[in-house]
Amino acid sequence: MVIGLVVVALGLFIGVVAVTIGGGATAGVPLLLLMGHSAAQSIATVKFALLGSFVTGSLAHRGDAAAAERKAMPWAVWPLAVVGSAAGSLLVVGIDDRVLKIVVALLMVVILWITHRTDFSQRRRDAHARLPSAPVGVAMIFGLCVYSGFFGAGFGTFLIFALMRCYGLTFGESASVMTRINLLVVGASVTTFISSGVVDFRLGIPLFVGCAAGGWLGAWVARVTNPKRMKAAFQAFTLLLGAKLLWEAWAAG
């Protein structure tokens, strides 16, 4: 009973992280590894649980996300997100995992610098501000979804940043759209995991319950938290993620 409550609480934490600053899997997978699960089972079980946070987070965010999508998001993003995730999961990459972790960690440094110069307030970007063309934004999100399929560390963080820079969305709007895209992307991968029999449902179901509650809570946090605090949390998580990837790359060497 106590262990079950601990797992639900862990799911609550993962769910809040997932729908506010991205990185639910990055926060959850290492914890399951510490509990003795294999890497494949940890990833599959956490992604199964994250479906709960993305379902409830999408429902809680539906007004904000729908408004942001109508104003800025091309319809092609949605089918391409699914195609990209599926393609990524089937992609056999020739890049060494250690090299990839170093590259992603260095990208996190770049994001930290640009985030420092980015306005996280709820003010939309000036209508006259120059944004990349729509195809550039679609291509960037498609590429991130492919990346999510075969590696995925920091996917939510990168996606929030891409939505802010490519479509001029506020941080809150980007978090809400990220949640809905993640619902599609993670849903596609979880279908594969379940059919392969690698999800540990004994752990996954209580995690799912906690993540579902965390999705509602995280959506509320993203709406009411001071933008400066959200920016600080985003930067802190980005820094920790980059440090974690560098440590793993060093340990693997």
Secondary structure by P-SEA (a helix, b strand, c coil): caaaaaaaaaaaaaaaaaacccccccccaaaaaaacccaaaaaaaaaaaaaaaaaaaaaaaaaaaaaaaaaccccaaaaaaaaaaaaaaaccccccaaaaaaaaaaaaaaaaaaaaaccccccccccccccccaaaaaaaaaaaaaaaaccccaaaaaaaaaaaaaccccaaaaaaaaaaaaaaaaaaaaaaaaaacccccaaaaaaaaaaaaaaaaaaaaaacccaaaaaaaaaaaaaaaaaaaaaaaaaac
